[in-house]
Amino acid sequence: MQLRGHGLRLDGRVAGPRWLPPLIPVPRRKAGVWLVPARNAKGAWGVRLRTAEAIIGEYRVDGGELILSGR
């Protein structure tokens, strides 16, 4: 499956043998918007768009504390 729009692109395989769980493409991010592949209760595929409220840019451990920075 390939989805494109407004400079965003999502490629991935979403089918396979019936005895295995479906291969779901990983979420992608562009300009603070996440494209998240999703299936509804009937098994139809769609895409959810999520806007990031915060983005972690860096992380480190300092004296046993986890320090996060970002926007």
N, C-alpha and C positions, 0 to 999 in steps of 0.2 A: 504494500500500500504506500502511496506517496501523496502527501498533502502539501499544497503550497498556497501562499497568500500573503500579500503585503510584506514581502521580503523574508517571510518565515518558511521553513521547509522541515518536513518530518517524513523520514523514510523508515520502513521497517516491515518485517514479515509478521503477519497476524493470523496465519493459519498453519496447520500442521496435522500430523496424525491425530485422529480422534481420541486415542488412548493417552495422549500427553496433554498437559495444560497448554493453552495457546501461548505463543511467544508474543509478548507485549513489548512494543518499542518503549525505550526509556523516555521520560519527559525531556523536553528541550527548552532552553531559555534563550530569548533574544530581546534585548532592550527592556528588561524587567518584566517580560510576559512569558509565562510558562505554558507550553503546549502539552497537555496531559492526555494520552490516549485513554479511552474509557469505554466499557461495554455496559449496555443497559440490561434490565432484567430479562429481556427477550434475546440477548446475545448480539444485538446490533452494535456496531462500532461507531464511535463518535470522538470528538475532541473537546476537551474542556480548556478554556483559556483562563489562566489565573494571573492576577497582577501581584507582583511581589510587594509586600509592605516593608520588608527589610531584606537586605542582602549581606551575607557575611563575606567580607573580602579577605580577611586574614584571621588566623587563630594561632595561639601558642600557649604553652604551659609555663607559668612563672611561679616558682615556689609552691607547687601543688594546686595552684588556681588556674582555671582555664580562662584565658583572655581572648575575647572576640572583638573584632573591629569591622566596620563596614558602613553601610548607609541604609 
